[in-house]
Amino acid sequence: MQRDTIVFDLIRKELERQRHGIELIASENFTSLQVMQAMGNVMTNKYAEGYPGRRYYGGCEIVDQTEQLAIDRLKQIFNIEYANVQPHSGAQANAAVALACLQPGDDILGLDLSMGGHLTHGSAANYSGKLYKAHFYGVKKEDGRVDYEMLEAKAREIKPKMIICGASAYSRDWDYARIRKVADEIGALVMADIAHPAGLIAKGLLNDPFDHCHIVTSTTHKTLRGPRGGIIMMRKDFENPFGLTDNKGNIRLMSNLIDLAVFPGIQGGPLEHVIAAKAIAFGEILSDEYTQYAKQVQTNAQAMAKAFMEKDYQIISGGTDNHLMLIDLRNKNISGKKAEQVLVQADITANKNMVPYDDRSAFVTSGIRFGVAAITTRGMHAEHMQFIVNAIDNVLMNADDAALINKVKSQVNEFMGQFVLYPEMG
Ligand SMILES: Cc1ncc(COP(=O)(O)O)c(C=O)c1O
């Protein structure tokens, strides 16, 4: 077969883009070389419907071992009893939990998308808002923090079958114990989606959701720094108290129901090559080096937030506990959309984001979200945050000055030259 130079040239260009720019998209990171290498391996050729030791295909003895290793390492990271490593993505993980726990028309309660929540937590545009009756809590206008009183009031009024916590654009820690308390009062399940802060939770730098939330989902490619994918976890398995059944009407352990919901519920054959890469990433997370990384992420985020606030940028909630921050740009007279566009011209990548109580649409927005997981992997420390904040401020305050933006771009490219990305790739 002739080598497809068109696609490989594009891949090379993407490598150069990643090398030269400052990556501040909060949901992105740079995997290690070995994680990437594992994703391009012969296990992509293998069909393995089912789970280790109970597959629907022959020849699964080897992929059984990589999948079991991924499961065992993930259990060790979070000190948990149950893990499913097959979801192809975070959205798939959430869909599987919903399929296992809910019936169409059931009430669910999640953080509003416009307040930092995720599409899969009940958005009208998503299956979760189409199949289930979605209700939302928000963040308080005064301090940008989750409005737990509102959450409790809505929970008592609606009595949802499931309360979902976790977010895509929320910089503060969660009070999981408080959510569980009201859930127990009304007989609801609690699902925590820790897609964003999972890496910091893994190292005890944020509250532990596992003791309080029945089920925890995550992506593997954000702070966890693994391949693109999803996972579902429980600290303790349980015979579900809500009479949830499999398709034969049998009440089963929650772990059985979740396994069945992933396959055959919403997915077919697992991506065993990606699961091999997950196993490698989980091994890396167990190392001291990753512990240092997670601490540095938190330090860098706080240093960046401080530098922004010194320049009078309005960070929602006034700071950050995790790896990200959401900035309300209204006092800077620039929309999120325009900010995203001009920053890209200076090789700084971030994404526009609605801020709580935004008066602009999701396509324009008044905010921008920054995260430091990727730049910390590049090797940056707290002292580098000032350069980045200065560069961003320079671009945003001179958004129509093409010459100046071009100058910032050169400075950014030179700055990034210090932080070599994938040197092995030449
Ligand atoms: C909180 C949360 N959950 C789920 C997802 C979905 O993950 P994926 O894009 O892998 O489907 C995201 C992605 O950004 C997220 O932020």
The ligand as a MOL file (V3000), in Angstrom:
LIG
                    3D

  0  0  0     0  0            999 V3000
M  V30 BEGIN CTAB
M  V30 COUNTS 16 16 0 0 0
M  V30 BEGIN ATOM
M  V30 1 C -17.3220 17.2680 32.5180 0
M  V30 2 C -17.1690 16.5630 31.2050 0
M  V30 3 N -17.7820 15.3920 31.0250 0
M  V30 4 C -17.7040 14.7210 29.8640 0
M  V30 5 C -16.9820 15.2200 28.8050 0
M  V30 6 C -17.0160 14.4910 27.5080 0
M  V30 7 O -15.8350 13.8990 27.1740 0
M  V30 8 P -15.5510 13.4230 25.6690 0
M  V30 9 O -15.2740 14.6410 24.8840 0
M  V30 10 O -14.3930 12.4920 25.8140 0
M  V30 11 O -16.7670 12.6950 25.1930 0
M  V30 12 C -16.3060 16.4330 28.9440 0
M  V30 13 C -15.5220 16.9600 27.8170 0
M  V30 14 O -15.0730 18.0290 27.7410 0
M  V30 15 C -16.4100 17.1350 30.1730 0
M  V30 16 O -15.8370 18.3210 30.3510 0
M  V30 END ATOM
M  V30 BEGIN BOND
M  V30 1 1 1 2
M  V30 2 1 2 3
M  V30 3 2 2 15
M  V30 4 2 3 4
M  V30 5 1 4 5
M  V30 6 1 5 6
M  V30 7 2 5 12
M  V30 8 1 6 7
M  V30 9 1 7 8
M  V30 10 2 8 9
M  V30 11 1 8 10
M  V30 12 1 8 11
M  V30 13 1 12 13
M  V30 14 1 12 15
M  V30 15 2 13 14
M  V30 16 1 15 16
M  V30 END BOND
M  V30 END CTAB
M  END
